[in-house]
């Protein structure tokens, strides 16, 4: 495609020449003879002429199908330049703002007279990519530093949280890839094994091995890394860590040689995708499939705690992954056991002011609790779900919301952090409280009393600092 570029400065000309070639056949029009001669001598296709005259563009064979780029450096003569282009028959006109401080105001002024033009600010065109490149460079430096630190270790431990989910499993695989290690030299491990059917299927289909170990075995490793989890999760049992990569809110009370915690990311796999890309690592189909599934799972396919970087990571991984395997892994999501607990929550639950609260009683596996919480959040008129159950001697609570009301993480921290472990994001959170501690704080409640108590706490929390636009609708 042919392009005419009417420019005033060498910077704009050099930049457009670099960007537009070879996709466009570019001819530059300039008003300075010395500049035209210098650029012509360097090999550019440049013509000298008065940019405010219609015949300049007619001589350049301007047609309605010619793309015209006009540099805007703030000069008042720009309007006359545009009038000449329009009089010569130009229709595809792009104005490139270079060094314009108030680009929106400038755009409005020009479009008032030339409504068909397209205005592009140089800062908008290059600010994002430039910041992305800077960020990638910083990530590359960080990754290279921890790669060197781990390189002389004989045995590396990549520790996941208990009952690892897809994000933890995929992040373990990805970190092992970043460290350029194998199953023998970098062990992926957890203190409690995988119980959820879809996660077990993921492990089987992708041949992911998670070793079950005790706290005592941690000291057998030369370097310790944690992914999708931080040391506080283990209640002070881990006294040293060399690397932490996580997307959950950062916790205090520990030190790590290296850490990369990005709370605004929807998954830890997104962070590790950037780590892999920063050092140009080869990503196997197995690892890409695991990470793609993890991003999709942790963000509920971008319906929860997701942003631009998660979408970019997903787009990058998609052609490298096996979509058929992902469909197989997702097929294990619904089971008869889970449906039993969905029905139990329906029978015992209460909904007030778009908050659904239910107590499942004793549950053999923890995964039933967040599954029910996610399930009921899909119901019409439900903005919050708070589902709890007892696993062994521990009360586990999963909190979900639509993401635009008050923070779920703040809710569990306010009422349960002092008596257990609690935290999370705006749209999802979790509390794990020893049953004895819960009874000491709230009393030995029966099932229906428990539901009413937690519901009352939730409504108390939601009514604090409530604004009209966030007011819950009473059922």
C-alpha positions as CSV (number, residue, x, y, z in Angstrom):
1,X,0.0,0.0,0.0
2,X,1.2,3.5,-0.8
3,X,1.8,6.1,1.9
4,X,2.6,9.8,1.8
5,X,4.1,11.2,5.0
6,X,4.1,15.0,5.4
7,X,6.7,15.6,8.1
8,X,8.6,18.5,9.7
9,X,11.3,16.8,11.7
10,X,13.9,14.1,11.0
11,X,12.9,12.2,14.1
12,X,9.3,11.6,12.8
13,X,10.7,10.7,9.4
14,X,13.2,8.2,10.7
15,X,10.6,6.7,13.0
16,X,8.0,6.3,10.3
17,X,10.5,4.8,7.9
18,X,11.4,2.2,10.5
19,X,7.8,1.3,11.3
20,X,6.0,1.5,7.9
21,X,8.6,-0.3,5.7
22,X,8.3,-2.8,4.1
23,X,4.5,-3.1,4.5
24,X,4.0,0.4,2.9
25,X,5.6,2.1,-0.1
26,X,6.5,5.4,1.7
27,X,7.3,8.8,0.2
28,X,8.2,11.6,2.5
29,X,7.2,15.2,1.8
30,X,9.2,18.0,3.6
31,X,9.5,21.8,3.4
32,X,13.2,22.0,4.1
33,X,15.6,21.6,1.2
34,X,18.7,20.8,3.3
35,X,16.7,18.1,5.2
36,X,15.3,16.7,1.9
37,X,18.8,16.5,0.5
38,X,20.3,14.8,3.6
39,X,17.6,12.2,3.8
40,X,17.7,11.5,0.1
41,X,21.5,10.9,0.3
42,X,20.8,8.4,3.1
43,X,18.5,6.4,0.9
44,X,15.0,7.6,1.8
45,X,12.4,8.5,-0.8
46,X,12.0,12.2,-0.1
47,X,10.4,15.1,-2.0
48,X,10.7,18.8,-1.3
49,X,7.6,21.0,-1.4
50,X,5.2,23.4,0.3
51,X,3.0,21.3,2.5
52,X,0.3,24.0,2.5
53,X,-0.2,23.9,-1.3
54,X,-2.6,21.5,-3.0
55,X,-0.4,21.0,-6.0
56,X,2.4,19.5,-3.8
57,X,0.1,16.5,-3.2
58,X,-1.2,16.4,-6.8
59,X,2.4,16.2,-8.0
60,X,2.9,13.3,-5.6
61,X,0.0,11.4,-7.2
62,X,-2.2,11.5,-4.2
63,X,-5.4,9.4,-4.7
64,X,-8.3,8.6,-2.3
65,X,-6.7,5.2,-1.6
66,X,-3.4,6.7,-0.5
67,X,-2.7,6.7,3.2
68,X,-1.5,10.1,4.4
69,X,0.4,10.6,7.6
70,X,0.8,14.2,8.8
71,X,3.1,15.2,11.6
72,X,1.6,17.5,14.2
73,X,4.3,19.3,16.2
74,X,2.0,22.1,17.4
75,X,2.3,24.5,14.5
76,X,-0.7,26.6,13.5
77,X,-0.1,25.9,9.8
78,X,-1.4,22.3,10.3
79,X,-4.9,23.3,9.3
80,X,-3.7,24.7,6.0
81,X,-1.8,21.4,5.4
82,X,-4.9,19.4,6.0
83,X,-7.0,21.6,3.8
84,X,-4.5,21.1,1.0
85,X,-4.6,17.4,1.4
86,X,-8.4,17.3,1.3
87,X,-8.5,19.6,-1.7
88,X,-6.1,17.2,-3.5
89,X,-8.5,14.3,-2.9
90,X,-7.0,12.7,0.3
91,X,-9.4,10.7,2.4
92,X,-7.2,8.3,4.5
93,X,-5.6,11.0,6.7
94,X,-3.8,10.2,10.0
95,X,-2.4,13.0,12.1
96,X,0.5,12.0,14.4
97,X,0.9,14.2,17.5
98,X,4.6,14.6,18.3
99,X,5.4,16.5,21.5
100,X,1.8,17.7,22.0
101,X,1.0,18.2,25.7
102,X,-2.8,18.3,25.4
103,X,-3.5,15.7,22.7
104,X,-7.2,15.2,23.5
105,X,-7.9,18.9,23.2
106,X,-5.9,19.1,20.0
107,X,-7.8,16.2,18.5
108,X,-11.1,17.8,19.3
109,X,-10.1,21.1,17.7
110,X,-9.0,19.4,14.5
111,X,-11.9,17.0,14.3
112,X,-14.3,20.0,14.6
113,X,-13.2,21.0,11.2
114,X,-12.0,17.7,9.7
115,X,-14.3,15.0,11.2
116,X,-12.9,12.3,9.0
117,X,-9.3,12.4,10.2
118,X,-7.7,10.0,12.6
119,X,-5.6,11.4,15.4
120,X,-2.8,9.4,16.9
121,X,-0.6,10.6,19.8
122,X,3.0,9.4,19.7
123,X,2.9,8.9,23.5
124,X,-0.1,6.5,23.1
125,X,1.5,4.6,20.3
126,X,4.8,4.0,21.9
127,X,4.2,4.5,25.6
128,X,2.7,1.1,26.2
129,X,5.2,-0.9,24.2
130,X,8.1,1.0,25.7
131,X,6.8,0.4,29.2
132,X,6.3,-3.3,28.3
133,X,9.8,-3.6,27.1
134,X,11.2,-1.9,30.2
135,X,9.1,-4.2,32.4
136,X,10.4,-7.2,30.5
137,X,14.0,-6.1,30.9
138,X,13.5,-5.7,34.7
139,X,11.9,-9.2,34.7
140,X,14.8,-10.6,32.7
141,X,17.3,-9.2,35.2
142,X,15.4,-10.6,38.1
143,X,15.1,-14.1,36.5
144,X,18.7,-14.2,35.6
145,X,19.7,-13.3,39.1
146,X,17.7,-16.1,40.7
147,X,18.8,-18.5,37.9
148,X,22.4,-17.9,38.9
149,X,21.6,-18.3,42.6
150,X,20.0,-21.7,42.0
151,X,22.5,-22.9,39.4
152,X,25.0,-24.4,41.9
153,X,22.4,-26.2,44.0
154,X,22.4,-30.0,43.8
155,X,18.8,-30.4,44.9
156,X,16.0,-27.8,44.6
157,X,12.6,-27.9,46.3
158,X,9.6,-26.3,44.6
159,X,7.0,-26.2,47.3
160,X,3.3,-25.8,46.6
161,X,0.4,-25.2,49.0
162,X,-1.7,-28.0,50.4
163,X,-4.0,-29.7,48.0
164,X,-2.4,-27.9,45.0
165,X,-4.7,-26.4,42.4
166,X,-4.0,-26.0,38.6
167,X,-2.2,-22.7,39.1
168,X,0.2,-24.2,41.7
169,X,0.8,-27.3,39.6
170,X,1.5,-25.4,36.4
171,X,3.6,-22.8,38.2
172,X,5.8,-25.7,39.6
173,X,6.3,-27.0,36.1
174,X,7.1,-23.6,34.7
175,X,9.6,-22.7,37.4
176,X,11.4,-26.0,36.9
177,X,11.6,-25.0,33.2
178,X,13.0,-21.5,34.1
179,X,15.6,-23.1,36.3
180,X,16.5,-25.6,33.5
181,X,16.1,-28.6,35.7
182,X,14.4,-32.0,35.6
183,X,12.3,-34.1,38.0
184,X,15.4,-35.4,39.8
185,X,17.1,-32.1,40.5
186,X,14.1,-30.0,41.2
187,X,11.4,-31.7,43.2
188,X,7.8,-30.4,43.0
189,X,6.3,-31.2,46.4
190,X,3.5,-30.4,48.9
191,X,2.7,-31.4,52.5
192,X,-0.8,-32.6,51.5
193,X,-1.7,-34.3,48.2
194,X,-4.1,-33.4,45.4
195,X,-7.7,-34.4,46.1
196,X,-9.9,-32.6,43.5
197,X,-11.0,-34.8,40.6
198,X,-10.1,-32.2,37.9
199,X,-6.7,-31.6,39.4
200,X,-6.0,-35.3,39.7
201,X,-7.0,-35.7,36.0
202,X,-4.7,-32.8,35.1
203,X,-1.8,-34.5,36.9
204,X,-2.5,-37.8,35.1
205,X,-2.9,-36.3,31.6
206,X,0.1,-34.1,31.9
207,X,2.3,-36.5,33.9
208,X,2.9,-34.1,36.8
209,X,4.4,-35.7,39.8
210,X,3.9,-34.0,43.2
211,X,5.9,-35.6,46.0
212,X,4.3,-35.6,49.4
213,X,6.8,-34.7,52.1
214,X,7.0,-33.6,55.7
215,X,8.5,-30.4,57.1
216,X,11.6,-32.3,58.3
217,X,12.5,-33.1,54.7
218,X,12.6,-29.5,53.6
219,X,16.1,-29.0,55.1
220,X,17.4,-31.8,52.8
221,X,17.4,-29.4,49.9
222,X,20.0,-26.8,49.0
223,X,17.5,-24.2,47.7
224,X,13.8,-23.7,48.4
225,X,11.3,-22.0,46.1
226,X,7.6,-21.4,46.7
227,X,5.1,-20.8,44.0
228,X,1.4,-19.7,44.4
229,X,2.0,-19.6,48.1
230,X,4.0,-17.7,50.8
231,X,5.7,-18.9,54.0
232,X,3.1,-17.6,56.4
233,X,0.7,-20.2,54.9
234,X,2.7,-22.9,56.7
235,X,2.2,-21.4,60.1
236,X,5.9,-20.7,60.9
237,X,7.1,-24.2,60.1
238,X,9.3,-23.1,57.2
239,X,12.1,-20.9,58.5
240,X,13.9,-20.2,55.3
241,X,13.0,-19.7,51.6
242,X,15.1,-18.5,48.7
243,X,12.5,-17.6,46.1
244,X,8.8,-16.7,46.3
245,X,6.6,-16.2,43.2
246,X,2.9,-15.5,44.0
247,X,-0.1,-13.4,43.0
248,X,-1.8,-13.4,46.4
249,X,-1.5,-10.4,48.7
250,X,2.0,-10.1,50.1
251,X,2.3,-11.2,53.8
252,X,4.9,-9.9,56.2
253,X,7.0,-11.9,58.8
254,X,9.4,-13.7,56.4
255,X,12.5,-13.0,54.3
256,X,13.3,-14.4,50.9
257,X,16.5,-13.9,48.9
258,X,14.3,-13.3,45.8
259,X,10.6,-12.8,45.4
260,X,8.2,-11.7,42.7
261,X,4.7,-11.0,44.1
262,X,2.2,-9.3,41.7
263,X,-1.2,-8.9,43.4
264,X,-2.9,-7.4,40.4
265,X,-2.2,-10.6,38.3
266,X,-5.0,-13.2,38.0
267,X,-2.7,-16.1,38.4
268,X,0.9,-17.1,39.3
269,X,1.2,-18.8,35.9
270,X,0.8,-15.4,34.3
271,X,3.9,-14.2,36.2
272,X,5.9,-17.2,35.2
273,X,4.8,-16.9,31.6
274,X,6.5,-13.5,31.7
275,X,9.6,-15.1,33.4
276,X,9.8,-17.7,30.6
277,X,9.4,-15.1,27.9
278,X,11.9,-12.7,29.4
279,X,14.7,-15.2,29.1
280,X,13.4,-16.6,25.7
281,X,12.9,-20.1,27.3
282,X,11.5,-22.9,25.2
283,X,8.0,-23.8,26.6
284,X,7.0,-27.4,26.0
285,X,3.5,-28.3,24.9
286,X,3.0,-30.0,28.3
287,X,4.0,-26.9,30.3
288,X,2.1,-24.5,28.0
289,X,-1.1,-26.7,28.4
290,X,-0.8,-26.7,32.2
291,X,-0.3,-22.9,32.4
292,X,-3.1,-22.1,29.9
293,X,-5.5,-24.3,31.9
294,X,-4.2,-22.7,35.2
295,X,-4.9,-19.1,33.9
296,X,-8.3,-20.1,32.7
297,X,-9.1,-21.9,35.9
298,X,-7.8,-19.2,38.4
299,X,-9.6,-16.4,36.6
300,X,-12.8,-18.3,35.8
301,X,-12.0,-17.7,32.2
302,X,-11.3,-14.0,32.8
303,X,-14.5,-13.5,34.9
304,X,-12.5,-13.0,38.1
305,X,-9.4,-11.1,39.1
306,X,-8.0,-10.9,35.6
307,X,-6.5,-8.0,33.6
308,X,-4.5,-7.3,30.4
309,X,-1.4,-9.3,31.3
310,X,-3.5,-12.5,31.9
311,X,-5.1,-12.1,28.5
312,X,-1.7,-11.5,26.9
313,X,-0.2,-14.6,28.6
314,X,-3.2,-16.7,27.6
315,X,-2.8,-15.5,23.9
316,X,0.9,-16.3,24.0
317,X,0.4,-19.8,25.4
318,X,-2.6,-20.8,23.3
319,X,-0.9,-21.8,20.1
320,X,1.7,-23.8,22.2
321,X,-0.9,-25.8,24.2
322,X,-3.0,-28.8,23.5
323,X,-6.7,-27.7,23.6
324,X,-8.0,-31.2,23.5
325,X,-6.2,-32.0,26.8
326,X,-7.7,-28.9,28.4
327,X,-11.2,-30.0,27.5
328,X,-10.5,-33.5,29.0
329,X,-9.3,-31.8,32.2
330,X,-12.4,-29.6,32.4
331,X,-14.6,-32.7,32.0
332,X,-13.8,-33.8,35.6
333,X,-15.3,-30.6,37.1
334,X,-18.8,-32.0,37.9
335,X,-19.2,-35.1,40.0
336,X,-22.1,-36.7,41.9
337,X,-20.3,-36.0,45.2
338,X,-20.0,-32.3,44.4
339,X,-23.7,-32.2,43.4
340,X,-24.6,-33.7,46.8
341,X,-23.0,-30.8,48.5
342,X,-24.6,-28.3,46.2
343,X,-28.0,-29.7,47.2
344,X,-27.0,-29.7,50.9
345,X,-26.1,-26.0,50.6
346,X,-29.5,-25.4,49.0
347,X,-31.3,-27.1,51.8
348,X,-29.3,-25.4,54.6
349,X,-28.4,-22.1,53.1
350,X,-29.8,-18.6,53.6
351,X,-29.9,-15.7,51.2
352,X,-30.3,-12.1,52.5
353,X,-29.6,-9.0,50.5
354,X,-28.0,-10.9,47.7
355,X,-25.6,-12.7,50.1
356,X,-25.9,-16.6,50.0
357,X,-24.5,-18.2,53.1
358,X,-24.4,-22.0,53.8
359,X,-22.7,-24.4,56.3
360,X,-21.9,-27.8,54.8
361,X,-21.0,-29.5,58.2
362,X,-18.3,-32.1,58.1
363,X,-16.8,-32.7,54.6
364,X,-14.3,-35.4,53.7
365,X,-12.5,-33.1,51.2
366,X,-11.8,-29.3,51.2
367,X,-12.5,-28.9,47.5
368,X,-16.2,-29.3,48.0
369,X,-16.3,-25.9,49.8
370,X,-14.9,-23.6,47.1
371,X,-16.7,-25.6,44.4
372,X,-20.1,-24.8,46.1
373,X,-19.1,-21.2,46.6
374,X,-18.3,-20.8,42.9
375,X,-21.5,-22.6,41.9
376,X,-23.9,-20.4,43.8
377,X,-22.2,-17.2,42.6
378,X,-23.6,-18.0,39.2
379,X,-27.2,-17.7,40.4
380,X,-29.3,-14.7,39.5
381,X,-29.4,-12.0,42.2
382,X,-26.4,-13.5,44.1
383,X,-23.5,-11.1,44.7
384,X,-21.7,-12.8,47.5
385,X,-21.4,-16.5,48.5
386,X,-19.9,-17.6,51.8
387,X,-19.6,-21.4,52.1
388,X,-18.1,-23.2,55.1
389,X,-17.4,-26.7,56.2
390,X,-15.4,-28.7,58.7
391,X,-12.4,-30.6,57.4
392,X,-10.9,-32.8,60.2
393,X,-10.7,-30.4,63.1
394,X,-10.6,-27.2,61.0
395,X,-13.2,-24.8,59.8
396,X,-12.7,-23.9,56.2
397,X,-14.5,-20.9,54.6
398,X,-14.6,-19.9,50.9
399,X,-15.9,-16.4,50.0
400,X,-16.7,-15.3,46.5
401,X,-18.2,-12.1,45.1
402,X,-18.7,-10.4,41.8
403,X,-15.6,-8.2,42.2
404,X,-17.2,-4.8,42.3
405,X,-18.6,-4.8,45.9
406,X,-16.5,-4.7,49.0
407,X,-13.3,-6.7,49.3
408,X,-13.7,-10.4,50.2
409,X,-10.1,-10.6,51.5
410,X,-10.8,-7.8,53.9
411,X,-13.9,-9.6,55.2
412,X,-12.1,-12.8,56.2
413,X,-9.1,-10.9,57.6
414,X,-11.3,-8.7,59.8
415,X,-13.2,-11.5,61.5
416,X,-11.0,-14.6,61.3
417,X,-7.3,-13.6,61.0
418,X,-6.7,-13.4,64.7
419,X,-8.0,-16.9,65.3
420,X,-6.7,-18.6,62.2
421,X,-5.3,-17.9,58.7
422,X,-7.3,-15.6,56.4
423,X,-6.7,-13.7,53.3
424,X,-7.4,-13.3,49.6
425,X,-8.4,-10.9,46.8
426,X,-11.3,-8.6,46.2
427,X,-13.4,-11.3,44.5
428,X,-12.3,-14.4,46.3
429,X,-10.9,-15.2,49.8
430,X,-10.4,-18.1,52.2
431,X,-10.3,-18.5,56.0
432,X,-8.9,-21.6,57.8
433,X,-9.6,-21.6,61.5
434,X,-9.0,-24.4,64.1
435,X,-12.4,-25.4,65.3
436,X,-11.4,-24.9,68.9
437,X,-10.5,-21.3,68.2
438,X,-13.8,-20.6,66.4
439,X,-15.8,-22.0,69.3
440,X,-13.8,-19.9,71.8
441,X,-14.6,-16.8,69.8
442,X,-18.2,-17.4,68.7
443,X,-19.5,-20.2,70.9
444,X,-20.4,-23.8,70.2
445,X,-23.0,-23.1,67.5
446,X,-25.3,-25.5,65.8
447,X,-25.5,-25.7,62.0
448,X,-28.3,-23.2,61.5
449,X,-26.9,-20.9,64.2
450,X,-23.5,-20.9,62.5
451,X,-25.1,-19.9,59.2
452,X,-27.0,-17.0,60.9
453,X,-23.8,-15.9,62.7
454,X,-21.6,-15.8,59.6
455,X,-24.4,-14.1,57.6
456,X,-24.8,-11.4,60.3
457,X,-21.0,-10.8,60.1
458,X,-21.1,-10.5,56.3
459,X,-24.0,-8.0,56.4
460,X,-22.3,-6.0,59.1
461,X,-19.2,-5.8,57.0
462,X,-21.1,-4.9,53.8
463,X,-23.1,-2.2,55.4
464,X,-20.0,-0.4,56.7
465,X,-19.1,2.6,54.5
466,X,-21.8,1.5,52.0
467,X,-22.3,3.9,49.1
468,X,-25.6,4.2,47.2
469,X,-24.2,2.7,44.0
470,X,-22.9,-0.3,45.9
471,X,-26.0,-0.8,48.0
472,X,-27.2,-4.4,48.2
473,X,-30.8,-5.2,47.2
474,X,-32.8,-6.8,49.9
475,X,-34.4,-10.1,49.0
